[in-house]
């Protein structure tokens, strides 16, 4: 699968896309993608990560 570094880069890219978009539908799609990505990785790792995205 992906290394931890690659996962972090992918997650940060999605977060950046959310932050720089002004299109509500696009933001919703990116947010859904981010949640799926985090949930899938949490299942693989055996942990669930909760991040505070309120600053983005």
C-alpha positions as CSV (number, residue, x, y, z in Angstrom):
1,X,0.0,0.0,0.0
2,X,1.3,3.5,0.8
3,X,4.1,4.3,3.3
4,X,3.3,6.6,6.2
5,X,5.0,9.5,4.5
6,X,3.0,9.0,1.4
7,X,-0.2,8.8,3.4
8,X,0.7,12.1,5.1
9,X,1.4,13.8,1.7
10,X,-1.9,12.6,0.2
11,X,-3.9,13.7,3.2
12,X,-2.2,17.1,3.2
13,X,-2.9,17.5,-0.5
14,X,-6.6,16.8,0.1
15,X,-6.7,19.3,3.0
16,X,-5.0,21.9,0.8
17,X,-7.5,21.4,-2.0
18,X,-10.3,21.9,0.5
19,X,-8.6,25.1,1.8
20,X,-8.1,26.6,-1.6
21,X,-11.5,25.8,-3.1
22,X,-14.4,28.2,-3.1
23,X,-16.8,25.8,-4.8
24,X,-19.1,24.2,-2.2
25,X,-19.7,21.1,-4.2
26,X,-16.0,20.6,-4.7
27,X,-15.3,21.1,-1.0
28,X,-17.9,18.5,-0.1
29,X,-16.4,16.0,-2.5
30,X,-12.9,16.6,-1.1
31,X,-14.2,16.3,2.4
32,X,-15.9,13.0,1.7
33,X,-12.7,11.8,0.0
34,X,-10.6,12.8,3.0
35,X,-13.0,11.1,5.4
36,X,-12.9,7.9,3.3
37,X,-9.1,8.0,3.1
38,X,-8.8,8.4,6.9
39,X,-11.3,5.7,7.6
40,X,-9.6,3.2,5.3
41,X,-6.2,4.0,6.8
42,X,-7.6,3.7,10.3
43,X,-8.9,0.2,9.5
44,X,-5.5,-0.8,8.1
45,X,-3.6,0.6,11.1
46,X,-6.0,-0.6,13.6
47,X,-6.5,2.9,14.9
48,X,-8.9,5.7,14.1
49,X,-7.3,9.1,13.7
50,X,-9.3,12.2,14.6
51,X,-7.9,15.5,13.4
52,X,-9.1,19.0,14.1
53,X,-9.6,20.5,10.7
54,X,-11.3,23.7,12.0
55,X,-8.2,25.7,11.2
56,X,-8.4,24.9,7.5
